[in-house]
């Protein structure tokens, strides 16, 4: 008799049928062991390293505020299903300010490494502000709105050198739309800039600066050029 009610897979009838099928094929059920677990061909860290720019593949975060940020993001990570790796879904953001060569970009990539080494799955994207505006600028054959939506939804985003590109009303507007969307969805964002806050306000306007102030914790970097230290 057929029924629409869900049936238990482990019911006696099902097991009996499986036993008869195995017997007909001369297979001893007791001799069939579980499949050996195969290691993943690439670790999460290997995958991260492949996606990092070569200059930052050895980047390790050591700034206390960046490490605290990574811990906060990791605590809020959520597993999409039982037994799955926890994924970055929401969390705090940082505005890392300091002179050129102070190590801001190094710390940003190191923050991503810290998350991966903590066992957190991270879908991330990194871009300079200048490249971001080039990608989003309207042009024939490119859906710039779709690209903006993709950047806005990325679980973790690095925007490097905010304030380095030439300013315009369009730059201010697209920056506000991006930052505002990520603010509303509480998506972790690491922003680096060489500008002081007063200069950033002149460059991006009150709306963007206000959103950044609400969305991020400001991290000040001492004027020490890591690149000169490495060359010494």
C-alpha positions in Angstrom: 0.0 0.0 0.0 1.4 3.3 -1.0 1.3 6.2 1.4 2.2 9.9 1.2 3.6 9.8 4.7 7.4 10.0 5.0 9.0 6.6 5.6 12.0 5.9 7.8 14.9 4.9 5.7 16.2 2.5 8.3 12.9 0.5 8.4 13.1 -3.3 8.4 11.7 -3.7 4.9 14.4 -1.4 3.4 17.2 -3.2 5.3 15.9 -6.6 4.2 15.8 -5.6 0.6 19.4 -4.2 0.8 20.5 -7.5 2.4 18.9 -9.6 -0.4 20.5 -7.4 -3.1 23.9 -7.8 -1.5 23.5 -11.5 -1.2 22.4 -11.9 -4.8 25.7 -10.2 -5.8 27.7 -12.4 -3.4 28.7 -9.4 -1.3 29.1 -9.9 2.5 27.7 -6.8 4.3 30.2 -7.3 7.1 33.1 -7.0 4.7 32.0 -3.6 3.4 33.7 -1.0 5.4 33.2 2.8 5.4 35.0 4.8 2.7 38.3 6.3 4.0 38.2 10.0 4.5 40.2 11.7 1.8 42.1 14.8 2.8 41.1 18.0 0.9 43.5 18.6 -2.0 44.1 22.2 -0.9 43.9 23.7 2.6 42.0 26.9 3.3 45.3 28.6 3.8 46.6 27.3 0.5 43.6 28.7 -1.2 44.0 32.1 0.5 47.7 32.2 -0.5 46.8 31.6 -4.1 44.5 34.6 -4.0 46.8 37.1 -2.3 49.1 39.5 -4.2 52.6 38.0 -4.0 53.8 41.0 -2.0 51.4 40.2 0.8 51.5 36.4 1.0 53.6 36.5 4.1 51.5 39.3 5.7 50.7 38.6 9.4 48.6 40.9 11.5 50.3 42.1 14.7 48.4 45.3 15.4 46.3 44.8 18.5 43.2 46.5 17.0 43.4 44.4 13.8 43.8 41.2 15.9 40.8 42.3 18.0 38.8 42.9 14.8 39.6 39.4 13.5 38.5 37.9 16.8 35.2 39.8 16.7 34.5 38.8 13.1 35.3 35.2 13.9 32.9 35.2 16.9 30.1 36.3 14.7 30.8 33.8 11.9 28.0 31.3 11.2 28.0 27.8 9.8 25.5 27.5 6.8 24.7 23.9 7.8 25.5 21.3 10.4 29.2 20.4 10.4 30.1 23.0 7.8 32.9 25.5 8.2 31.7 28.8 9.9 31.6 31.6 7.4 32.0 35.4 7.7 28.5 36.9 7.5 28.7 40.2 9.4 30.9 42.0 11.8 32.8 45.3 12.6 34.9 47.4 10.2 38.1 49.3 10.5 39.4 52.6 9.0 43.1 52.3 9.0 44.8 55.7 8.7 48.4 56.7 8.4 51.2 57.9 6.1 52.4 55.9 3.1 54.4 52.8 4.1 53.1 52.6 7.7 51.9 49.0 7.1 48.1 49.5 6.7 47.7 47.2 3.7 50.0 44.6 5.3 47.8 44.5 8.3 44.6 44.3 6.3 45.8 41.2 4.4 47.2 39.9 7.7 43.7 40.2 9.2 42.3 38.0 6.5 45.0 35.4 7.2 44.1 35.5 10.9 40.5 34.6 10.1 41.5 31.7 7.9 44.0 30.4 10.4 41.2 30.5 13.0 39.2 28.1 10.8 36.8 30.7 9.5 35.6 30.5 5.8 36.1 33.9 4.1 34.8 35.1 0.8 36.7 38.3 0.3 37.7 40.9 -2.2 40.5 43.5 -2.2 40.8 46.6 -4.5 42.3 50.0 -4.5 39.9 52.9 -4.5 41.3 53.9 -7.9 40.7 50.4 -9.4 37.2 50.3 -7.8 36.1 53.5 -9.5 37.6 52.3 -12.8 35.5 49.1 -12.5 32.3 51.0 -11.6 32.5 53.8 -14.1 29.7 53.5 -16.6 30.9 52.4 -20.0 29.6 50.5 -23.0 29.1 46.7 -22.6 29.5 46.7 -18.8 26.7 46.6 -16.2 28.3 48.9 -13.6 25.2 48.6 -11.4 25.7 44.8 -11.2 29.3 45.2 -10.4 28.4 47.7 -7.6 25.9 45.2 -6.2 28.6 42.4 -6.2 31.1 44.6 -4.4 28.4 45.7 -1.9 27.4 42.1 -1.1 31.0 40.7 -0.7 31.2 39.3 2.8 34.6 40.9 3.5 36.0 43.8 1.5 39.4 45.6 1.5 39.3 49.2 0.1 42.9 50.3 -0.2 44.1 53.9 -0.5 40.7 55.6 -0.1 41.3 59.2 -1.1 44.1 58.6 -3.5 42.0 58.8 -6.7 40.8 62.1 -8.2 37.6 63.3 -6.5 34.4 64.2 -8.2 30.6 64.3 -7.6 30.4 60.8 -9.2 33.2 59.5 -6.9 31.5 60.8 -3.8 28.1 59.4 -4.9 29.3 55.9 -5.7 31.4 55.7 -2.6 28.4 56.7 -0.5 26.3 54.0 -2.1 28.9 51.3 -1.5 29.6 52.3 2.1 26.0 52.8 2.9 25.0 49.4 1.7 27.8 47.7 3.6 26.9 49.7 6.7 23.2 48.6 6.5 24.1 45.0 6.1 26.9 45.1 8.7 29.5 43.6 6.3 33.1 43.7 7.5 35.1 46.3 5.6 38.8 47.2 5.9 39.5 50.7 4.6 43.0 52.2 4.4 43.7 55.8 3.7 46.7 58.1 3.8 44.5 61.1 4.5 43.7 62.7 7.9 40.0 62.8 8.7 39.6 66.5 7.9 41.1 65.9 4.5 39.0 62.8 3.9 35.9 64.9 4.7 37.0 67.4 2.1 37.6 64.7 -0.4 34.5 62.5 0.1 32.0 64.9 1.6 30.0 64.9 4.9 27.7 61.9 4.0 30.5 59.4 3.3 32.6 60.6 6.2 29.7 60.4 8.6 28.9 56.8 7.5 32.5 55.8 7.9 32.6 57.2 11.4 29.4 55.2 12.3 30.6 52.1 10.6 34.3 51.8 11.5 36.7 51.9 14.3 39.5 54.2 13.5 43.0 52.7 13.8 46.0 55.2 13.7 49.3 54.0 12.3 52.6 55.4 13.4 54.6 57.1 10.6 57.1 54.2 10.2 57.8 53.1 6.7 58.0 49.2 6.8 59.4 49.2 3.3 62.5 51.2 4.4 62.9 48.9 7.4 63.0 45.9 5.1 65.5 47.5 2.9 67.8 48.5 5.8 
